[in-house]
Amino acid sequence: MSQDGGRALPRRPVPFGPDALEAHGGTLPGPAEITEVAHQTAAILVGAGRAAHDPDITNRLVGLVDDLGLSTVADLWSARPARSLPGALWRLYALREWVRRSPEEASRQYTAGIRFTDVAHAVAGIAEPPRPEELQRVADQILAGVFEGDLAVALERAAAFCAVISAGRAELAHDRDAADPDGAHDLTRSGAAMLTTGEDLRACAHLWRAGDLD
């Protein structure tokens, strides 16, 4: 961890190149060590952000993927169980990155799902009409909630967002089924995956409230 104004901040993970490999005795870290690092870094990141009470630090943590790249974050956390702290963080960062890279697509899918998911839409807290820039703003806001405010609420908002997107993909798949069955199939499959992601994030919110999310 690096220091900024006396507060601990996350630093870029050191890759296991030739020099680092030699320092580890010529071997890559084992599965147990990788698991430990994943959970420790997730706990440190969340703990540092929540202890800082600093909007600048929160903004830097929200933009972590912008600095490190999604693949680095994936290497660190994506293999962990969905219902764990590193698993939840990976899904939140991946969701934000999708919205950031494909805001028009996200807006179209979210709009298509609203009328089927009134409660989830209200929990997600996205203003109507759900324009691309509004979805980007809320994706940042949800992730910021991990480091300030109620983390369980942030997870529940993300879960609700996923539910609306899932419903939107199912609706768009139905509209496309006759003209583009392969595209409709892909939308249906990705919609189901998004629904599962939402269910996992909601479960993580319950685990956090119980003190069991690690």
N, C-alpha and C positions, 0 to 999 in steps of 0.2 A: 504494500500500500504506500502511495506517495502522500506527501503532506501539502496542504494548501491552507494557509492561515491557521495552522494548528489542528486542522481537522483531517482525518484519514480519508483518502479518496482511492477508488479502485484504479489500478494501473493496467497497462496492456499486458496480457499473459505472455510469458516468455516461451517461444516455440522450442520444440525439442529438435534443434538442429544438431550438426556434428559436435560442436563444442559442448552444448548442453548434454548431449548424449554421453559424451566422455565423462562429464562431471557426475553423471548418474551411474558410472561404472560400466558404460557401454550397453546399457539396457534401457528399454522404454519402461515407463511406469506401468505397474501391473493393474489388473482390473480393480482390486481393492483400493489402490492408491488413487486411481482415476475417479472412483466413486466418492472417496473422501474429499478430494479436491472439489468436485462438483458441488457437493453439499456445503462444504466450508465456504466456497466463494459466494454461493447464493446467500448464505446466512450473513456473511460479512458485508456484501453489497447492500442487502436490505437493512441490516443493522446500522451501517454507516449513514445511509440515506435518511433513515428515520431519526437518528440521533442528531443529525446536523442542523435541522430546522433552517435550512438555507436554500432559497429558491434557485440560486445559481448551481448549487450542487445537484438539486433535483433535476434541473434542466440537463445537466451533463449526464446524469444517470439515465434519463429518458432517452437521450441521444447516444447511448452506449454503442448501439449497432452502427451508427453513422461513423464512429471512430474506429471500432474494431472490425467491423464487417460481420454480416450475418453468419458466415461460415465459421468464424472463430467462436461465436456464441453457441452455434450448433455443436461444434466439437466439445464444448465445455458442458452443455446441459441437455442436449436433445435426447441422449440415450437414457436419461433418468426417467423413473416412472412418472406418468402424467400427474398423479396425485401426490406430488412432493413439491418442495419449494423450488428446486432447480427446474423441475418439469413445468411448473406453473410459470416461472419466469421465462423459460424458453417459448412457451406458447404466447405469452403476452408480447414479447419482443417480435416474434414471427408475425403475429397479427398486426402489430403496428407497422412493420415493414411492408406487409402486403398492402395495407391501406395507403401508405406513403408512396409506394411504387405504382399502384393501380387505383387511384382515387375515383376515377370515373366508373370503373367496373364495380368497385365497392359500393358507390352511390347507387348504381343501377340495381344491384342485387339487394341492397338494404331497402330501397324504395319498393321493390317487388314483394318484400316480405312483411312490410308493416301491417297490412290489413289482416294478416293471419296471426299476429303476435302483439296485440295491443299492450299486454302487461310487460312483456320483455322490452318493447320499444320504450315504454315509460321508464323502466329501470335503467336502460342504456343511457337515457338522457340526451338524445340527439334531437336537435331542433328541426322542425319541418319548414320548408322542404329539406331533406337530407342531402344537401349539396356536397360535392367532393371535398371542399375545404372544411366543411363542418365535420365530416367524418374524420379527416386528418386531425382536426383540433381535438375531437373527443378521444381519438386513439391515444394522443399524447396525454390528455387529461387523465384517462384511465390508468395509464402506466405511471404517471406522476403520483397517483393515489397509492401506489405500492410504497412510496417513500415518504409520503406525508398523508395525514388523515387516517382513515380506517382502511387497512389493507383488505379486509374481508369484503367491504363495500366495493373496492376497486375490482376484486375478482368477480363479484356478482354482476357488476356492470359489464365486464368483459364477457361473462357467460351469457348475459342477455343479448349483447351485441351479436354473439355467435348464433344465438337462436334465431334472431331476425334474418341474418345472412343465410342461414340454413334454409329457412322458409322461402326466402327470395330465390335461392338457387333451385329449389324444388318447383316453384311456380314458373320460373324461366325455362326449366327443363320440360315442363308440361307444354308450354307454348311452342317449344322447338321440336318436340318429339317427332312430328310427322315429316318436317322438312330436313331435319338433321339429327337422326337417331343417335349417331355416335356422340355428337356434341351434347345431346340431352342426357345420354348415359354418363358422360364425364361430369356434368353439372349435378346429376343425382348423386353420384358417388362422392363428389367433393362436398355436397350439401350434408350428406350423412356424416362425413368426417368432421365437418364444422360443428354439427350437433353434438358429436361425441366430445369435441374439444370444450364446448360450452358446459357439458355435464361434468367433465373433469374439473374445470375451473370452479364451478359451483361447489363441488365436493371439497375442493381446496379451501374455499371460503369457510365451510363448516369445520374443517380440520384446523384452520388458523384460529377460529374462535374457541376451539377446544384446547388450543395449545399443542396440537399434535402435527402441525405442518412443518416438516424438516427435510 
